Structure formats: structure tokens, C-alpha cells
Amino acid sequence: MQEFIQELLTYNDDANRRYIHAICDTEAATGRIFTIFNHILNSHRIWNTRIGGVSPTGGVWDEHPPEQWGAINRQNFDRSLEIVAADSLDRIVDYRDTKGHAHSDAVEDILMHVVNHSTYHRGQLAILFGGQKLTPPVTDYIVYLRE
């Protein structure tokens, strides 16, 4: 399972980097595209922080300039890989969500959620790109595996 989670995190990093380039290269970093991509990055950071047993600072809708996205994405990716390498994937993490509700989930389930959540929101970005007559990057997992 460890290798599979690492592969999914690597795919997630690749897909995020494709969107960073596509957004910055087309100057599409406005409005909902800007908001949603920041949300992807913030959510990943928050989940990494929760796994580490620390209450996250900052919110899921915080805004970062596009020039910082690459570094934030890299920090998120590196931290997730550290977690996979050093932590037990079936360890249960107790945390509170943004509304203060208590939850307990396994590390592997949280990391799967990070990838799934990011994929969901990249799908939203693809629709927004199309609405601006822009071609979104290809971020299908199966295509990533072929490359």
C-alpha cells in the first residue's frame, strides 16, 4: 500500500504542476480558477498538518500569489512523502475539522482523500478553462502512467 500511496501522491504533484504551468502561462489565475487552485494547495497542507498532530493555521480559502504555488505544492508533496516513509499508514489520526467537529481516520485514508479532493477540484478547473476557451492540461491518471 505504501508504494501505491506514493505513486498517487506523485501523480497528484504532477497534475498540480501541470495546472500551475497552464494557469500561469495563460494568465488564467483570476476569479474562480485562482480561488479553487489555492483551495487545492491549502487543503493538502491542512491534511498534512493534521496527520502531524498539529492544529492547522490558515484556512482552506487563503489566497497565495501564483508565483508561490510551485513552492507550496512542492512542500505539500515532500511532506506527504515524508509521512508515507515514516508513519504507519493504518495509524488513526484524531483531529477536528474546520467546523470544530472531532473525527478519527487512518493516515492512508486521509492521503487518499487528499488525492481524490485535488482531482475533484482539478475537474472544476478544467470546466472553468473550457468556459474561457482555454485548453486544460491533461491530468488523467492513466495518461500519467503512460508517460
Residue pairs with C-beta under 8 A, 6 or more apart in sequence:
1 89
1 108
2 84
2 89
5 84
5 89
5 108
5 111
5 112
6 81
6 84
8 111
8 112
8 115
9 77
9 80
9 81
9 84
9 111
9 114
9 115
10 77
11 115
11 141
11 144
11 145
12 44
12 77
12 114
12 115
12 118
12 119
13 73
13 74
13 77
14 139
14 144
15 118
15 119
15 122
15 137
15 139
15 144
16 40
16 41
16 73
16 77
16 118
16 122
17 70
17 73
18 137
18 138
18 139
19 37
19 122
19 125
19 136
19 137
19 139
20 37
20 66
20 69
20 70
20 73
21 137
22 28
22 129
22 134
22 136
22 137
23 29
23 33
23 34
23 37
23 66
23 125
24 66
24 69
26 134
28 128
28 129
28 132
28 134
29 37
29 66
32 124
32 128
33 125
33 128
33 129
34 63
34 66
35 61
35 63
36 121
36 124
36 125
36 128
37 69
37 121
37 125
38 61
38 62
38 63
38 64
38 69
39 60
39 61
39 121
40 117
40 118
40 121
40 122
41 64
41 69
41 72
41 73
41 76
42 58
42 59
42 60
42 61
42 62
43 60
43 114
43 117
43 118
44 73
44 76
44 80
44 114
44 118
45 56
45 58
45 72
45 75
45 76
45 79
46 56
46 58
46 60
47 110
47 111
47 113
47 114
48 76
48 79
48 80
48 83
49 55
49 56
49 57
50 56
50 93
50 95
50 110
51 83
51 87
51 93
51 107
51 110
51 111
52 83
53 93
55 96
59 98
60 98
64 72
80 111
80 114
83 107
83 111
84 111
87 107
88 107
89 106
89 107
89 108
89 111
90 106
90 107
90 108
91 106
91 107
92 104
92 105
92 106
93 104
93 105
93 106
93 107
93 110
94 102
94 103
94 104
95 102
95 103
95 104
95 105
96 102
96 103
97 103
105 113
119 139
119 141
122 139
125 136
126 136
126 139
129 135
129 136
130 136
